[in-house]
């Protein structure tokens, strides 16, 4: 059975993002859809002793910009700010030395486009979690931009037998009967966030996945992620 999941590329993605990749045979980076401001495509949070810190990559975009067209704005020295924030925040973490090299390397390259920065981060973090799922970009499939059933068409193109998706948007927008017609099982799921050692006294969920890597290290982080639970939601066909 070929299991497919699809998601917009996030900046320093959270654990639920990688859980979806881990549970899929093919993960599609949804890069030829509209860029959403104030979403997670160019920002995320890290967690220190005093709580969460929001990191945002400044970008140049217009109302109808596709994700793969969004340009990074280097007029502000955001790289220095993000690098300093991450390394200072986790300087006392148990696996700082292990992660320090990766973080410094991630910010050495000056990517023109947001998609290229996010892809590099996603690929390097997949290596940390030892995830070998095949990754492709939706733009590589050259599907019609105006197709209202684009997700279904992607699944068909990839010969999917199961499509894993979240619940907030998908439950109300996917044509569930069409998936059934093409013998593609829909799995609506909610990620149950695991707890782990953190710098703050009270555990904070939904942080960037670098949080668990700094605090637990690669081996424990991989085990925690692989054992994390999901709640399946019954979709109405």
C-alpha positions in Angstrom: 0.0 0.0 0.0 1.4 3.4 -1.0 0.7 6.0 1.7 0.9 9.6 0.7 0.7 12.8 2.7 1.0 16.4 1.6 1.9 19.6 3.4 3.1 23.2 2.7 6.8 23.5 3.6 7.3 25.0 7.1 10.2 26.8 8.6 11.9 24.8 11.3 8.8 22.5 11.4 7.2 21.1 14.5 7.1 17.4 15.5 3.7 16.7 14.0 5.1 17.6 10.6 7.8 15.0 10.8 5.4 12.4 12.3 3.3 12.7 9.1 6.5 12.2 7.0 7.6 9.3 9.0 4.2 7.5 8.5 4.2 8.0 4.8 5.8 6.3 1.8 5.8 9.6 -0.2 5.6 13.1 1.3 4.6 15.9 -1.1 5.9 19.4 -0.4 2.9 21.5 -1.5 5.0 24.3 -3.0 2.9 25.6 -5.9 -0.1 26.9 -3.8 -0.6 30.3 -2.4 1.7 31.6 0.3 0.0 32.4 3.5 1.2 35.3 5.6 1.3 34.9 9.4 1.4 31.1 9.0 4.2 28.6 9.6 5.8 28.8 6.2 8.2 31.5 7.3 8.1 31.3 11.1 8.2 29.0 14.1 8.9 29.0 17.8 11.6 27.8 20.1 11.5 27.3 23.8 13.9 28.5 26.5 13.8 28.9 30.3 11.5 31.9 30.0 9.1 30.5 27.5 8.7 30.5 23.7 10.4 32.8 21.2 9.0 33.4 17.8 11.4 33.4 14.9 10.2 34.9 11.6 12.0 35.0 8.2 11.2 38.3 6.5 10.0 37.8 2.9 8.9 39.7 -0.2 5.6 38.5 -1.5 2.3 39.8 -3.0 -1.3 38.7 -2.5 -1.2 35.9 -5.1 2.4 34.7 -4.5 2.9 31.0 -4.7 5.1 29.4 -2.0 7.9 28.6 -4.5 8.0 32.2 -5.7 8.5 33.8 -2.3 11.8 35.7 -2.0 13.7 36.1 1.3 14.2 39.7 2.4 17.8 40.2 3.5 17.5 43.9 4.2 17.3 43.0 7.8 20.0 40.7 9.3 17.6 38.0 10.3 20.1 35.2 9.9 22.3 36.6 12.7 19.3 37.2 14.9 17.9 33.7 14.4 21.3 32.0 14.9 22.0 34.0 18.0 18.5 33.3 19.4 18.7 29.6 18.9 22.2 29.1 20.2 21.7 31.4 23.3 18.3 29.7 24.0 19.8 26.2 24.0 23.3 26.9 25.3 22.5 25.0 28.5 20.7 22.1 26.8 22.0 18.6 27.1 22.8 18.1 23.4 24.0 21.6 22.5 27.3 20.5 21.1 25.6 17.8 19.0 23.2 20.4 17.5 25.5 23.4 17.3 27.2 22.2 14.2 23.9 21.5 12.4 22.4 24.9 13.2 25.5 26.8 12.2 25.6 24.9 8.9 22.0 25.6 8.2 22.5 29.3 8.3 25.7 29.4 6.2 23.9 29.3 2.9 22.1 32.5 1.7 19.1 31.1 -0.2 17.2 33.5 -2.5 13.9 31.7 -2.1 12.1 30.6 1.1 11.3 27.2 -0.4 15.0 26.4 -0.8 15.7 27.4 2.8 12.8 25.4 4.1 13.7 22.3 2.0 17.3 22.3 3.3 16.1 22.5 6.9 13.5 19.7 6.3 16.0 17.4 4.7 18.6 18.0 7.4 16.1 17.4 10.2 14.8 14.3 8.5 18.4 12.9 8.7 18.5 13.7 12.4 15.2 11.7 12.9 16.5 9.0 10.4 13.5 9.4 8.2 14.0 8.0 4.7 10.6 8.8 3.2 10.6 9.9 -0.4 10.1 13.6 -0.8 8.8 15.4 -3.9 7.5 18.8 -4.7 4.0 19.2 -6.0 5.3 21.6 -8.7 7.3 18.7 -10.1 4.0 17.0 -11.0 2.9 19.9 -13.3 -0.8 19.7 -12.4 -3.3 22.4 -13.3 -3.3 25.3 -10.9 -7.1 25.7 -11.3 -7.9 22.1 -10.4 -10.2 22.2 -7.3 -9.3 18.5 -6.7 -5.5 19.0 -6.8 -4.9 16.9 -3.7 -6.8 14.0 -5.1 -5.0 14.4 -8.5 -1.6 14.3 -6.7 -2.7 11.1 -4.9 -3.9 9.5 -8.2 -0.6 10.5 -9.9 1.4 8.8 -7.2 -0.9 5.7 -7.1 -1.8 6.3 -3.5 -3.9 3.8 -1.6 -4.1 5.9 1.6 -3.9 9.7 2.1 -3.0 11.0 5.5 -4.3 14.4 6.4 -5.1 16.7 9.3 -8.6 17.6 10.3 -9.0 21.4 10.4 -9.1 22.2 6.7 -9.5 18.7 5.2 -12.7 17.6 6.9 -14.6 20.5 5.3 -12.9 20.9 2.0 -11.9 17.5 0.6 -14.4 15.7 -1.6 -14.4 12.5 0.3 -16.7 10.6 -2.1 -14.1 11.2 -4.9 -11.4 9.6 -2.8 -13.7 6.6 -2.2 -14.5 6.4 -5.9 -10.8 6.1 -6.7 -10.2 3.5 -3.9 -8.0 5.9 -1.8 -8.5 5.6 1.9 -8.7 8.9 3.8 -7.1 9.0 7.2 -8.0 12.1 9.1 -5.7 12.4 12.1 -4.8 14.6 15.0 -1.2 14.5 16.4 -1.0 13.8 20.1 2.1 15.8 21.1 4.5 13.8 23.3 6.3 15.3 26.3 10.0 15.3 26.8 12.8 17.0 28.7 12.6 20.8 28.2 14.5 23.8 29.5 11.3 25.4 30.9 9.7 24.2 34.1 6.2 23.6 32.5 6.2 21.7 29.2 5.3 23.8 26.1 3.9 22.0 23.1 4.1 22.7 19.4 7.7 24.0 19.4 10.0 23.6 16.4 11.4 20.1 16.3 14.9 21.4 17.0 13.6 21.8 20.6 13.5 18.0 21.2 16.8 17.5 19.4 18.6 20.0 21.6 17.1 18.6 24.8 16.9 14.8 24.0 19.5 14.2 21.3 19.0 12.3 18.0 18.5 8.8 19.5 15.9 9.7 22.1 14.2 12.2 19.8 13.8 9.6 17.1 12.3 7.1 19.6 10.0 9.6 21.1 8.7 10.7 17.7 8.3 7.1 16.4 6.3 6.2 19.5 4.2 9.3 19.5 0.4 8.8 19.2 -2.1 10.0 16.7 -5.9 10.1 17.1 -7.8 9.0 14.0 -10.9 11.0 13.3 -13.8 9.4 11.5 -14.5 11.4 8.3 -18.0 11.6 6.9 -18.2 10.4 3.3 
